Amino acid sequence: MNVTIHQPHFFPWLGYFNKLANTDIFVVLDDVQFRTQYFQNRTLIKTIQSRSEWITVPISHEKIKPTISNTNIYGSYWKKKVIRNLEVNYCKAPFFNYYINDISKIITQSGISLLKLNIDTISYINSILNIKTKIIFSSDYKTSLEPTTRVIELCKASNCNNLIIGEGNSQYYHDIERIKSNNIKIIKQDFRRNHPVYSQINGVFLKNLSILDLLFNVGSDESENIIKTIWTI
């Protein structure tokens, strides 16, 4: 069986869901340290000026860096700002009105953690794209703090012998040969280099945006077809 192990992101990009669509089990890394200025609390959208722009969930500042599962969201003012940002930039997208109410309900929930918000966004998109991948959490298992050992232990705990890794730092951050020596096959995603081009409003086509850009522009059927194409080497 295939497994991918990843931190939970806020309305992630297309490649994130491409991995989820091609795996059996998604291990959410919720017990690792929260990473600032990263995708755990922000995502990229396209503006009406045809530029990419961050939308961000503000995080409470702690004296000690929290794990993702213990990361708290700061305030509630950002909710209207995020929704308004989506409205301004995507109101003319063909499928915007199909999804904005559900997305607004997820964003405007009260009293939730960043982990809960991100899992809700991922689960919602999975349901629209008919992704049936099982979601489990690394915090439910006692594993090593050493990154490569943790990955090996999580693969074994989930009974998976094929590990899908992305095109980011993971293939350099981990000891790939040691993973292979534990009878775990490495499947390298090749999505970014083969990024799909789809109908997109607001001028010139931009890559590497939030899944929301795809969904608002082409709807669920074409989004599912694009996401479930296998871009691996």
LUMPA-711605 format. One record per atom (N, C-alpha, C): residue in one letter; x, y, z. Coordinates in pm, whole numbers, plus 50000, padded with zeros to 5 digits. Example, Ala and Ser with C-alpha at 12.3 -4.5 7.8 and 13.67 -1.06 7.14 Angstrom:
a513194943150780
a512304955050780
a513204967050780
s512854977550708
s513674989450714
s512905000350787
//
This chain:
m500844988050000
m500005000050000
m500885012650000
n500325023349947
n501045036149941
n500725044650063
v501735052050109
v501545061450218
v502245074450184
t501675085650225
t502385098350222
t502315104550361
i503385110850402
i503505116350537
i503765131250522
h502865139350577
h502955153650546
h502355162050658
q502895174050675
q502295183750765
q500965188550706
p499995192050790
p498705196850740
p498795211450696
h498385214250574
h498465227850520
h497065233850506
f497045247050491
f495795254550479
f495425255850331
f494305249550290
f493895249050150
f495125247450059
p495755235750065
p497025233649995
p496925234849843
w498085234249779
w498175235249634
w497785221949570
l497755221749437
l497285210049362
l498145197749388
g499465199549394
g500355188149412
g500115180649541
y499695187549644
y499385181549773
y498265171249756
f497215175349685
f496075166349666
f496375155549563
n497285158249472
n497735147749380
n498375136249458
k499155139549561
k499725129049645
k498645121549721
l497685128949776
l496615122349852
l495775113249763
a495565117449638
a494735109649547
a495415096649505
n496725096149516
n497465084349471
n498045076249586
t497515078449706
t497995070949821
t496825064549894
d497125054549974
d496085047550051
d495915053750189
i497025057950247
i496995063550382
i497775076550385
f497175086650444
f497815099650464
f498105101050613
v499395101350648
v499795103450787
v500005118350808
v499175124350890
v499285138550921
v500355140451028
l501395147850994
l502455150751092
l502005162251182
d501295158651287
d500735168951374
d501555171051501
d502555162551524
d503345163851647
d504745169151620
v504935175451504
v506195182251476
v506005197151501
q507095204351508
q507055218551542
q506405226851431
f505575236251473
f504975245551377
f506065253551308
r505915255351177
r506905262351096
r506345275751052
t507005286551092
t506535299951056
t506835303050911
q506035312350855
q506225316750717
q506225304950620
y505285295950642
y505195284150557
y503735281750523
f503425269950468
f502085267250417
f501115261950522
q501595260050644
q500705254950748
q499585264650782
n499835277550766
n498795287350798
n498595297750687
r498985294150565
r498755303450454
r498745295850322
t498185302350219
t498145296550086
t498135307649982
l498465304149859
l498565314049752
l497315314049664
i496795325949640
i495685327549546
i496115337149436
k495275338649334
k495565347649224
k494675359949233
t495265371649219
t494505384049232
t493975388449096
i493095398249099
i492535403648974
i493605411048893
q494725414048958
q495855420348887
q496795409848827
s496375397148834
s497155385948779
s498485384048853
r498435385548986
r499595382849070
r499215372549175
s500195365149223
s499935356049335
s500015363849466
e499185360049561
e499105367249688
e498775357449800
w499385359549916
w499125350850030
w497805354550098
i497045344450138
i496005346450239
i496455338550362
t496355344750477
t497035339650596
t496095338550716
v496285327950792
v495605326150920
v496595330351029
p496325340851105
p497275345551206
p497395335751323
i498605334451373
i498905324851479
i499295332051607
s498825326651719
s499215332351849
s500705330351872
h501375340551919
h502805339551946
h503025333352083
e503805322652085
e504095315552209
e505575317052243
k505885316652373
k507275317352414
k508045305052368
i507385293652374
i507975281152328
i507275277052200
k508035273752097
k507435270051970
k506545257651987
p505275258651952
p504365247451972
p504465237251860
t503945225351887
t503755215751779
t502535220351699
i502345214551583
i501205218351499
i499895215951573
s499815204851645
s498565201551715
s498255211351828
n499275218651875
n499085228151985
n499125242651939
t499105244851809
t499175258351756
t497795264851756
n497705276351819
n496415283351830
n496305294751729
i495105296851682
i494815307751590
i494585320551670
y495105331551620
y494965344251691
y493755352051639
g492835354851728
g491705363551696
g490755357851593
s489845366451547
s488855362351448
s488695372551335
y489405383851346
y489275394451246
y489665389751107
w490555380051100
w491105375150972
w490065367850888
k489015362650953
k488045354350882
k487315362250774
k486785373850811
k486105382250712
k487085386950605
k488305389650646
k489325394350551
k489625383750446
v489775371250490
v490065360350397
v488905358150301
i487695357650356
i486515355550271
i486345366950171
r486555379250219
r486435390850131
r487495390250020
n488685385850056
n489765384549958
n489385374549848
l488785363649887
l488325353749789
l487215359449701
e486325366849763
e485205372749688
e485715382749584
v486615391349625
v487115401849535
v487825395649414
n488615385449440
n489465380149334
n488845368949252
y487795362349305
y487245350849235
y485745351749207
c485115362849237
c483675363649220
c483235361249076
k484115363748980
k483775361748840
k484195348048788
a484785339948874
a485165326348834
a483905318048814
p483875309148713
p482655301948677
p482015293948790
f482825288548881
f482275279648983
f482405285349125
f482705298149135
f482895304249267
f481665302449357
n480495305249304
n479265304749386
n478875290649427
y479445280549362
y479145266749398
y479755263049534
y480865269549569
y481655264749683
y481885275049794
i481685287849767
i482095298049864
i481335297049995
n480055292749993
n479305291650118
n479895280950209
d480205269450153
d480805258650233
d482175262850286
i482955269350203
i484295273850244
i484195284250354
s483215293150342
s483015303350446
s482655297050579
k481845286450577
k481455279550701
k482665273350769
i483575267750690
i484785261850746
i485655272650810
i485825283650740
i486705294450788
i486135301350911
t484815302950918
t484215310851027
t483875302551151
q484285290051154
q484085282151277
q484735289351396
s484145287751510
s484695294251631
s485425284051717
g486455288951784
g487145280951884
g487895268951832
i488395269551709
i489115257951656
i490615260751651
s491385250151653
s492835251151642
s493225251451495
l494475254651468
l494965254451331
l494885240351274
l495205230351354
l495125216551306
l493705213151263
k492725216451345
k491325213451312
k490915220851184
l491295233451172
l490965241151052
l491555234650928
n492835230850935
n493485225050818
n492915211450781
i492625203250881
i492045190150852
i490655191850792
d489915201550839
d488575204150782
d488675208650636
t489655217150605
t489805221650467
t490225210050377
i491155201950424
i491625190550345
i490505180350326
s489765177450432
s488685167750423
s487585172550330
y487305185350332
y486275190950244
y486685189350098
i487915192950065
i488375191649927
i488415176849887
n488845168149977
n488855153849947
n487455148949909
s486455153649981
s485085149249953
s484625153949816
i484995166049776
i484605171349646
i485315163949533
l486555160049556
l487355153549453
l487255138349459
n486395133349548
n486215118849563
n487525111749597
i488305117849684
i489535111749734
i489175104249863
k489395091249863
k488965082649973
k490105078950068
t491215085550055
t492395082350134
t492105082850285
k492595072850355
k492425072350501
k493405082150566
i492915090050661
i493735099750732
i494015094850874
i495295094150910
i495685090851046
i496675101451094
f496995101451225
f497825111851283
f499075105951346
s500205112451319
s501475107551373
s501485107551525
s500735116651587
s500695117551733
s500065105251798
d499385097051719
d498775084851772
d499785073451785
y501015075851741
y502045065451744
y503285070751816
k503925061951889
k505165065551956
k506315063251858
t506895074151810
t507965073051712
t509165081351754
s510275078751689
s511515086051714
s511385100651674
l512165109251736
l512215123251697
l513125125351576
e513995115751549
e514885116751433
e514055114851307
p514095124551213
p513155124651101
p513095111951017
t514245106650976
t514225094750891
t513705082650966
t514115081051090
t513625069951171
t512125071051192
r511645083251213
r510205085351229
r509445080851104
v509945084650988
v509295080750863
v509235065550850
i510325058950877
i510365044250869
i509355038150966
e509325043151087
e508405037751188
e506955040251152
l506665051851092
l505295054851052
l504855046350933
c505775043550842
c505455034450731
c505105020650785
k505885015850878
k505625002650936
k504345002551018
a504105013251093
a502905013951176
a501635014151091
s501725019850972
s500565020650883
s500495008850785
n501434999450800
n501484987550715
n501604990950567
c502395001150538
c502605005350399
c504075003550362
n504314998550241
n505694996550197
n506075005050076
n505185014250036
n505485023749929
n505285037849984
l506355045849984
l506285059450038
l506335069549925
i505285077649912
i505255088249812
i505865100849874
i506885106149809
i507495118549857
i507375129149749
g507335141649791
g507165152749698
g508485157549641
e508415169149577
e509585174649509
e510315184949594
g509905186449719
g510515196249807
g511745190849877
n511925195250002
n513145191850075
n513165177650130
s512025170650128
s511965157550192
s512955147650133
q513175148349999
q514095138949937
q515545142149969
y515795154050022
y517145157650065
y517275157550218
y516155159450285
y516135160450430
y516275146750495
h515765136250426
h515785122750481
h516895114350417
d517265103850488
d518225094150437
d517465084150352
i517375086950222
i516565078750132
i517065064350127
e518375062550126
e518915048850118
e518565040750242
r518555047250357
r518185039950480
r516705036150478
i515875044950422
i514455041550408
i514305029350317
k514995029450205
k514935018150111
k515435005350174
s516455006450258
s517024994450321
s516064987850418
n514984994950453
n513944989350539
n512764983950457
n513054980350332
n512054974550240
n510894984050214
i511204996850206
i510205006950172
i510575012950037
k509685011749941
k509925017149807
k509605032049805
i510485039749745
i510285054149732
i509635057249597
i508505064249600
i507845068949479
i507955084249478
k508685089549382
k508905104049377
k507855110749290
q507155120049348
q506175127749274
q506895137149175
d506295138749058
d506865147748958
d505765156948907
f505135164048998
f503965172248966
f504355186348926
r505265192349000
r505605206448977
r506165208648837
r507025199748793
r507625201148659
r506575198948550
n505565190948581
n504495188048485
n503175194648527
h503275206248588
h502095212948640
h501045214648530
p499785210348555
p498745211648452
p498365226248429
v497965229048307
v497445242148270
v495935240848252
y495185249548316
y493735248948309
y493175262948286
s491915263748254
s491265276748232
s491275284748361
q491815296948357
q492025304948478
q491705319548448
i490875325548531
i490525339648511
i491675348648554
n491525361648527
n492465371948572
n493825371348503
g493795370548369
g495035372348295
g495885360048279
v497215362048275
v498175351648245
v498085340248347
f498315327948300
f498205316248387
f499325316048491
l498955313248616
l499925311948725
l499885297748781
k501045292348812
k501165279048870
k501225279549023
n501125267849083
n501425265649225
n500505273349320
l499255275049279
l498295281949363
l497495272149447
s496715277449539
s495815269549622
s494855261249537
i494445250049591
i493425241749526
i492155249749499
l491935260349576
l490735268649556
l490725274949418
d491905278649367
d491975284749235
d491465275049129
l491895262649137
l491435252449044
l489945250149057
l489475248649178
l488065245549202
l487155256849155
f487485269249187
f486665280649145
f486645282248993
n487735278748928
n487835280848784
n487205269848700
v487355257248740
v486905246448652
v485895237048715
g485605238348846
g484605229848909
g485135216248950
s484275208249011
s484705195749074
s485105184848974
d484365183248865
d484635172248772
d486005173648708
e486285185348650
e487595187348586
e488705187648690
s488415193248809
s489425193448916
s489815179248954
e488825170648969
e489095156749004
e489945149948896
n489615152248771
n490355146248661
n491815150848662
i492035163848685
i493385169248689
i494165163848808
i493565163848925
i494245159649046
i494585144749043
k493715136648984
k493935122048988
k494815116948876
t495305125848790
t496325121848695
t497615119148772
i498305108248739
i499475104348817
i500735110948760
w501295120348832
w502555126748795
w503665121748885
t504195110348851
t505295104748929
t506365099648834
i507575097248888
i508655091448809
i509095078448874
//
